[in-house]
Amino acid sequence: MSEPIAHVAASDGADVAIQALENFGAVVITDVIEKDVLRAVNTELDPFVDRADPSRRFLNPAIGGFFGDKTRHVGGVTGKSPTFANEILCRPLFLSVADAILGPSCADYQLNIAHLLDRGPGAEHQLLHRDELVWIHVPQPHPELQLAMISALEDFTGENGSTRVVPGSHRWPRDRQPEAHEIATAVMPAGSAVLYLGSTLHGGGANTSKQLQRRGLHLSYVVGWLRTEENNILSTPREVARGLPRRAQELIGYSAHDAISDGGGYLGTVDLRSPVDLLEEGTL
């Protein structure tokens, strides 16, 4: 029998989710995204999913192999879905969890990546991995660098390839591999999200169905002093960015990382000012 994964309701509040994350490295939060928001996000992204080519060219062949040839991928979601940018990216529950997990290690955190993964029939188990290894050059030990989540835009079942996570692996030695019974499957209804730390082993599940797609939205935040996986300023058109809420503008990279009050320095300024202020003034 496989390991269970902790489930909490969005109505339980951020503190309950944070405690589960700290204890197990992963948690499923149910009823966190409303049905009308799901419907709007799916509608806005449908045309991009329809045009997505699973065999398209990536940065290097390893990335294509990682996602597989049965997954339709849509990046830069902030610039493509106004509902995501306004209703999910800055969702108070998600930001409260990010405040607790990442806040102690940075002046502010930022959006790392937001992309849709539509895993079709025949998609195989993804390699179990830790997202934080993207930043392999950060010496060990280090604080939590990343908070990630997969939001279910439709039901996640064992058959269509629910995300797999390994509870407790955030505290394991890096060379330890999980046994089968230690791997949990994040079966959850649409509108739920599985949150996990960058140090937690996880991966997409195999889609063994004949015709079911598994559409999930991967969103992660990272400490503000690291370079992000996705270049969010370039993937979000400037005219779109200007219309976003200020907090969304900050998250996608228009905020300087100001650590002066902590005894540090500043990163990402324009003319020694925060770009988000220049954006507000109309000079950027």
Secondary structure, DSSP 8 states (H G I E B T S, - for coil): ------EEEGGG-HHHHHHHHHHHSEEEEES-S-HHHHHHHHHHHHHHHHH--TT---SSHHHHHHH-TTEEEE--HHHH-HHIIIIITT-HHHHHHHHHHHGGGSS-EEEEEEEEEEE-TT------B-GGGGGTTS-SS----EEEEEEESS-B-TTTT--EE-TTGGGS-TT----GGG-EE--B-TT-EEEEETTS-EE------SS--EEEEEEEEEETTS--SS-HHHHS-HHHHTTS-HHHHIIIIIS-EE-GGGT--EES-BTTB-HHHHHHHT--
